[in-house]
Amino acid sequence: MTYRTLMVYLQAGADNVAVLSIAGVLAEKFDAKVIGLSACQPCNPIYEEGFAAGDVVAEDRTEIKRELAAAADQFHSALDGKSRKGEWRSTITYGPLADYIAEQARAVDLVIIGKPTGGTLFDQTRCVNVGSLVVQAGRPVLLVPQDVASLSLRNVIACWKDTRESRRAISDALPLLQAASRASVLEVCKMGQRALADRELLDVAGWLRRQGVEASPLVVEADGSEIDALKCELRKQRCDLLIAGAYGHNRLSEWAFGGVTGDFLLDPECCVLLSH
């Protein structure tokens, strides 16, 4: 198993250096085609006495086209020489941006996206609801923090809970696990549940071994918040890439990974591969 086609999403009007850097690294590692993607929603027109302010609509369209063209230039410049074949796609859509990306994900093995950035008037028209995207995409989604411009794969950690989503995530991440210098399967459990967690992780590590991945089982008992225990362990292990199954509804507040809220999964300190 490998990634033959990658998709990298560029947020219009934003700094996409980190996500493009990682897309380039993975394109070279897997000799993959890369599809670049961007999208914008037009702003709601301002009405004056029942009529749309045409100059506002025209100016917005002009700005959108400028930002999408700039994103295309960023993509081609960053990926030149790193992908055997690059392709650019963009659109203006009235629907949620996550819906458009999920639709386009039919063509790829892995979607790469940066953590959305704010700070402009048009945030809602440029930013993607990553939680909604992961639920819809049917493909693994690699979320890249803004200040992470490299992916060394020195230490890859797969979080485990005995759920369909965790199994899917580990399977989807096999090419990255196989390329890792060190791989671990981590379960954060409540006090007194170590024996059960040990048995589960031995099975998972055995399955991974048969896929060519030597993964160390790692159980952490949480005497308190599981999310705090997970954060502490990831820092202790100096995790480069976290793999996690995500389950729940489209609303971010209903996301969970065991005791880990979606807020943590979608606001990471390291790269995170999410599968639903």
Stockholm file with secondary structure:
# STOCKHOLM 1.0

chainA/1-276         MTYRTLMVYLQAGADNVAVLSIAGVLAEKFDAKVIGLSACQPCNPIYEEGFAAGDVVAEDRTEIKRELAAAADQFHSALDGKSRKGEWRSTITYGPLADYIAEQARAVDLVIIGKPTGGTLFDQTRCVNVGSLVVQAGRPVLLVPQDVASLSLRNVIACWKDTRESRRAISDALPLLQAASRASVLEVCKMGQRALADRELLDVAGWLRRQGVEASPLVVEADGSEIDALKCELRKQRCDLLIAGAYGHNRLSEWAFGGVTGDFLLDPECCVLLSH
#=GR chainA/1-276 SS CCCSEEEEECCTTSCCHHHHHHHHHHHHHHTCEEEEEEEECCCCCCEETTEECHHHHHHHHHHHHHHHHHHHHHHHHHHTTTSSSEEEEEEECSSCHHHHHHHHGGGCSEEEEECCCCCSTTHHHHCCCHHHHHHHHSSCEEEECTTCCCCCCSSEEEECCSSHHHHHHHHHTHHHHHHCSSEEEEEEEETTCHHHHHHHHHHHHHHHHHTTCCEEEEEEEESSCHHHHHHHHHHHHTCSEEEEECBSCSSGGGCEETTEEHHHHTSCSSEEEEEC
#=GC SS_cons         CCCSEEEEECCTTSCCHHHHHHHHHHHHHHTCEEEEEEEECCCCCCEETTEECHHHHHHHHHHHHHHHHHHHHHHHHHHTTTSSSEEEEEEECSSCHHHHHHHHGGGCSEEEEECCCCCSTTHHHHCCCHHHHHHHHSSCEEEECTTCCCCCCSSEEEECCSSHHHHHHHHHTHHHHHHCSSEEEEEEEETTCHHHHHHHHHHHHHHHHHTTCCEEEEEEEESSCHHHHHHHHHHHHTCSEEEEECBSCSSGGGCEETTEEHHHHTSCSSEEEEEC
//
